């Protein structure tokens, strides 16, 4: 695969919060609020919305009761607790506030939250699984709170499928010394719209692995916000996405290094096929003045399979202290390499099978890092189904 761009530049700036209507010089300046009225309806001129087709999202920006039902199923192993929180209990948890209008509407209209809790030193012997199925048409709002107690260890898998227009909040807190993996899978029907704000707080010497897999949906936008709240914390975020004609798949990350001696690693890979396939990846990392000895790196790679597909990739670094271990980012977008195809075909592999092997290998390295064998097998099978409809590839030249 040819790589078109690779960027390791960095820059810094002030991080003072500003009002909602103010222009945002720094990622840290973007406002958060619990009140819907504090967020005007986006126009598309805002930096955080400039890639998103807003004409599909009007209903999710409207503050009114949900118009559809969301079916929910859970698989809860021993060592994990499940409870329903009413709105007053949600407010008492002092969770991160919504970062945009859709998330604020969800907080106001979700009617509370589902809480998944791992107690101190809990070690469930199987993943916690939550399946959310849209029964659309109509809007739904959902809030999930995941808490991992001190020195606990576990995995939570969130599966999304069905139809409708769904907005969600996912609030995650890993206490000191906890190790938590959160996997969010978007396999929606072809008409579904999904907006998600996922907030992760990482305690002292805690570790969170966050995995995003997006294959389905007409428009999917997952915004993942990470905050280190104690020294020694570690964040690993990786994801895969595959866009077909008519799909808009968008993934945004903000990693906030506010305390010293923390690490973060981000890697996302995507593939696109079809004239109107569109993907967006935005990765923002902020290293604040007090975050000495930070070590961070983010990487996004995209494979364009056909003419007409478009991938936007925007990595950003803001650095406010020079006392760091390392900070870098890279972005690469390209097409199939003729030499790879020639190598495989010269060894008797048919062209379609050669394409499948190249793309499967492009994704498999990340999928197999999830660590849940049955889920990995399911996702690889889903990838093969996506590849079965590839009409051909573009060879050789840069996009």
C-alpha positions in Angstrom: 0.0 0.0 0.0 1.3 3.4 -0.9 1.3 6.0 1.9 0.3 9.5 0.9 1.0 11.7 4.0 2.9 11.4 7.2 3.0 14.2 9.7 4.8 14.4 13.0 4.4 18.1 13.7 3.3 19.5 17.1 2.1 22.8 18.4 1.0 24.3 21.7 -1.4 27.0 22.9 -3.4 28.2 25.9 -6.2 26.1 27.3 -8.5 28.6 29.0 -12.2 27.6 28.7 -14.5 29.9 26.8 -18.2 30.4 26.2 -20.1 28.2 23.8 -20.3 30.9 21.1 -16.6 31.8 21.2 -14.1 30.6 18.6 -11.9 27.8 19.9 -8.2 28.3 19.6 -7.4 25.1 21.6 -9.2 21.7 21.8 -9.5 22.3 25.6 -11.5 25.5 25.0 -14.5 23.6 23.5 -17.3 24.0 26.1 -19.2 21.3 28.0 -22.5 21.7 29.7 -25.4 19.8 31.2 -27.9 22.2 29.7 -29.2 21.8 26.2 -29.8 25.5 25.8 -26.1 26.2 26.2 -25.5 24.5 22.8 -26.9 26.2 19.7 -27.9 23.9 16.8 -24.8 23.4 14.7 -24.6 25.1 11.4 -21.6 23.2 9.9 -19.3 26.1 10.3 -18.0 24.9 13.6 -14.7 23.1 13.6 -16.2 20.1 15.4 -19.0 19.7 12.9 -17.5 20.7 9.6 -17.1 17.2 8.3 -20.5 15.9 9.4 -23.6 15.9 7.2 -25.9 17.8 9.6 -29.0 17.5 7.4 -29.3 13.9 8.7 -29.2 14.9 12.4 -31.9 17.5 12.9 -34.1 15.1 15.0 -31.2 14.3 17.3 -30.6 18.0 17.9 -34.2 18.6 18.9 -35.0 18.5 22.6 -38.1 16.4 22.8 -39.1 12.9 24.1 -37.7 9.9 22.1 -39.9 8.7 19.3 -38.9 5.0 19.2 -37.9 2.1 21.5 -34.4 0.7 22.1 -34.3 -3.0 23.0 -31.6 -3.9 25.5 -30.1 -7.2 26.4 -27.3 -7.9 28.9 -25.0 -10.9 29.7 -23.6 -10.4 33.2 -20.9 -12.7 34.6 -20.2 -13.2 38.2 -18.3 -10.2 39.7 -20.2 -7.5 37.9 -23.3 -5.7 39.1 -26.1 -4.1 37.0 -28.4 -1.3 38.3 -30.7 1.4 37.0 -30.0 5.0 38.0 -32.6 7.7 38.0 -31.7 11.2 36.8 -30.9 12.5 40.3 -28.5 9.5 40.9 -26.8 10.3 37.6 -26.3 13.9 38.5 -24.8 12.8 41.9 -22.1 10.9 40.1 -20.5 14.1 38.8 -19.8 12.6 35.4 -18.2 14.5 32.5 -20.7 16.9 31.0 -21.9 16.6 27.4 -19.7 18.2 24.8 -22.3 19.0 22.1 -26.0 19.5 21.7 -26.9 16.0 20.8 -25.2 14.6 23.9 -26.9 17.2 26.1 -30.3 16.2 24.6 -29.5 12.6 25.4 -28.6 13.4 29.0 -31.9 15.3 29.3 -34.1 12.7 27.6 -32.5 9.3 28.5 -34.5 9.1 31.8 -31.5 8.0 33.8 -28.8 5.5 33.1 -27.8 1.9 33.2 -24.8 1.3 35.4 -22.4 -1.6 35.0 -20.1 -1.9 38.0 -17.0 -3.9 38.8 -16.3 -3.9 42.5 -12.8 -3.5 44.0 -10.5 -6.3 42.9 -13.3 -7.9 40.9 -12.1 -10.2 38.1 -15.1 -11.6 36.0 -14.1 -14.7 34.1 -16.1 -13.6 31.0 -16.8 -10.3 29.2 -19.8 -8.2 30.2 -22.0 -7.9 27.1 -24.7 -5.3 26.3 -26.7 -5.4 23.1 -28.6 -2.3 22.0 -31.0 -2.8 19.1 -32.9 0.0 17.5 -36.5 -0.8 16.6 -36.9 2.4 14.5 -37.9 4.5 12.8 -37.6 7.4 15.3 -35.1 8.7 17.8 -33.8 7.0 20.9 -31.5 8.2 23.7 -29.4 6.0 26.0 -26.9 6.6 28.8 -24.6 3.9 30.1 -22.3 4.3 33.1 -19.4 1.9 33.5 -17.3 1.9 36.7 -14.3 -0.3 37.5 -13.3 -0.4 41.2 -9.7 -0.3 42.5 -7.6 -3.1 41.1 -10.5 -4.7 39.2 -10.0 -6.1 35.8 -12.7 -6.8 33.1 -14.0 -6.3 29.6 -17.3 -4.7 28.5 -18.6 -5.2 24.9 -21.3 -2.9 23.6 -23.1 -4.2 20.5 -25.3 -1.9 18.4 -27.6 -3.0 15.7 -31.1 -2.4 14.2 -32.6 0.7 12.8 -33.5 4.2 13.8 -31.8 7.4 15.0 -29.8 6.7 18.2 -27.9 9.1 20.4 -25.9 7.8 23.4 -23.7 8.8 26.3 -21.1 6.3 27.6 -19.4 7.4 30.9 -16.5 5.2 32.0 -14.4 5.5 35.1 -11.4 3.3 36.0 -10.4 3.7 39.6 -6.8 3.5 40.8 -5.0 0.4 39.6 -8.0 -0.9 37.5 -7.6 -2.5 34.1 -10.6 -2.2 31.8 -11.3 -2.9 28.2 -14.4 -1.3 26.5 -15.3 -2.5 23.0 -18.0 -0.7 21.1 -19.3 -2.4 17.9 -21.5 -0.6 15.4 -23.2 -3.1 13.1 -26.4 -1.0 12.4 -28.7 -1.5 9.5 -28.1 0.6 6.4 -30.6 3.3 7.3 -29.5 3.9 10.9 -28.0 7.1 12.4 -25.8 6.9 15.5 -24.2 9.7 17.5 -22.1 8.6 20.6 -20.1 10.6 23.2 -17.9 8.2 25.2 -16.1 9.8 28.1 -13.2 7.9 29.8 -11.6 8.9 33.1 -8.4 7.0 34.0 -7.3 6.9 37.6 -3.8 6.6 39.1 -1.9 3.6 37.6 -5.1 2.5 35.9 -5.3 1.3 32.3 -8.2 1.5 29.8 -8.2 -0.1 26.4 -11.0 1.3 24.1 -11.9 -0.4 20.9 -14.2 1.0 18.2 -15.4 -1.2 15.4 -17.8 0.4 12.8 -19.1 -1.6 9.8 -22.8 -0.6 9.6 -25.1 2.4 9.6 -25.8 5.3 7.2 -24.2 7.9 9.5 -22.1 6.9 12.6 -20.1 9.4 14.6 -18.3 8.2 17.7 -16.6 10.9 19.9 -14.2 9.4 22.5 -12.9 11.8 25.2 -10.1 10.6 27.5 -8.9 12.3 30.7 -6.1 11.2 32.9 -7.0 12.0 36.5 -4.0 10.5 38.2 -0.3 9.8 37.5 0.8 6.5 36.0 -2.4 6.0 33.9 -2.3 4.3 30.5 -4.7 4.6 27.6 -4.8 2.4 24.4 -7.4 3.3 21.8 -7.7 1.4 18.6 -10.4 1.0 16.0 -11.4 -0.3 12.6 -14.0 0.9 10.1 -15.2 -0.1 6.6 -17.4 2.4 4.6 -19.5 1.3 1.7 -21.4 3.6 -0.8 -23.6 6.1 1.0 -22.0 5.6 4.4 -20.5 8.3 6.5 -18.4 6.9 9.3 -16.7 9.4 11.7 -14.5 8.8 14.7 -13.1 11.6 16.9 -10.8 11.3 19.8 -9.6 13.8 22.4 -6.9 12.6 24.8 -6.3 15.1 27.7 -3.0 14.6 29.4 -3.5 16.8 32.5 -1.3 15.0 35.0 2.3 13.7 34.8 3.7 10.2 34.0 0.9 9.0 31.7 0.9 7.3 28.4 -1.5 7.0 25.4 -1.4 5.1 22.2 -4.0 5.5 19.4 -4.3 3.5 16.2 -7.2 3.5 13.8 -7.5 1.8 10.4 -10.2 2.2 7.8 -11.1 1.0 4.3 -13.5 2.6 1.8 -15.2 1.3 -1.3 -17.8 3.0 -3.5 -18.3 6.4 -5.1 -20.0 8.0 -2.1 -18.2 6.2 0.8 -16.9 8.7 3.3 -14.8 8.4 6.5 -13.5 11.0 8.9 -11.0 10.5 11.6 -9.9 13.3 14.0 -7.4 12.7 16.7 -6.7 15.5 19.2 -4.1 15.1 22.0 -3.5 17.9 24.6 -0.4 17.8 26.9 -1.0 20.4 29.6 1.7 22.3 31.4 1.6 20.0 34.4 1.7 16.8 32.4 5.5 16.2 32.6 6.9 12.8 31.4 4.0 12.3 29.0 4.4 9.7 26.3 1.9 9.7 23.5 1.5 8.7 19.9 -1.5 8.5 17.5 -1.8 6.9 14.0 -4.5 6.7 11.4 -4.3 4.7 8.2 -6.9 4.5 5.4 -7.1 2.1 2.4 -9.1 3.4 -0.6 -10.4 0.5 -2.6 -12.3 2.3 -5.4 -12.5 5.6 -7.2 -14.8 8.2 -5.6 -14.3 7.3 -2.0 -13.0 10.0 0.4 -11.1 9.7 3.7 -10.4 12.8 5.8 -7.7 12.3 8.5 -6.8 15.0 10.9 -4.3 14.4 13.7 -3.5 17.2 16.1 -1.1 17.8 19.0 -1.1 20.6 21.5 2.0 20.6 23.8 2.3 23.1 26.7 5.4 21.6 28.3 8.8 20.5 27.0 9.3 18.0 29.8 7.9 15.0 28.0 9.1 11.5 27.0 7.6 11.7 23.5 4.7 12.9 21.4 4.0 12.2 17.8 1.3 11.5 15.2 1.0 10.1 11.7 -1.7 9.9 9.0 -1.6 7.8 5.9 -4.1 7.3 3.1 -3.5 5.2 0.0 -4.6 2.6 -2.5 -3.6 -1.0 -3.3 0.0 -1.4 -4.4 0.3 -3.0 -7.8 3.4 -4.8 -6.5 1.5 -6.5 -3.7 -1.1 -7.7 -6.1 1.5 -8.9 -8.6 3.4 -10.8 -5.9 0.2 -12.7 -4.8 -1.1 -13.4 -8.3 2.3 -14.6 -9.4 2.0 -17.3 -6.8 -1.3 -18.5 -8.2 -3.7 -16.5 -6.1 -6.7 -15.2 -8.1 -7.1 -11.4 -8.1 -10.3 -11.3 -5.9 -8.7 -13.6 -3.3 -5.5 -11.5 -3.4 -7.5 -8.3 -2.7 -9.3 -10.1 0.2 -6.1 -11.2 1.7 -4.5 -7.8 1.5 -7.5 -6.0 3.2 -8.0 -8.8 5.8 -4.3 -8.5 6.7 -4.7 -4.7 6.9 -7.3 -5.1 9.6 -6.5 -8.4 11.3 -3.6 -7.0 13.3 -5.9 -4.7 15.2 -8.9 -7.0 15.5 -6.9 -9.8 17.0 -5.7 -7.5 19.8 -9.2 -7.3 21.2 -8.6 -10.5 23.2 -12.1 -12.0 22.9 -11.9 -14.9 20.5 -15.6 -15.3 19.6 -15.9 -11.6 19.0 -12.8 -11.5 16.9 -14.1 -14.4 14.7 -17.4 -12.6 14.3 -15.7 -9.4 13.2 -13.4 -11.1 10.8 -16.4 -12.9 9.3 -18.2 -9.5 9.0 -15.1 -8.1 7.3 -15.2 -10.9 4.8 -18.8 -10.2 4.0 -17.9 -6.5 3.4 -15.1 -7.6 1.0 -17.4 -9.9 -0.9 -19.1 -6.9 -2.4 -15.9 -5.1 -3.5 -16.3 -4.3 -7.2 -12.6 -3.9 -7.8 -9.7 -1.8 -6.7 -7.7 1.1 -7.8 -4.1 0.2 -8.3 -0.8 2.0 -8.2 -1.3 5.7 -8.3 -1.9 7.9 -5.2 -5.3 9.3 -4.4 
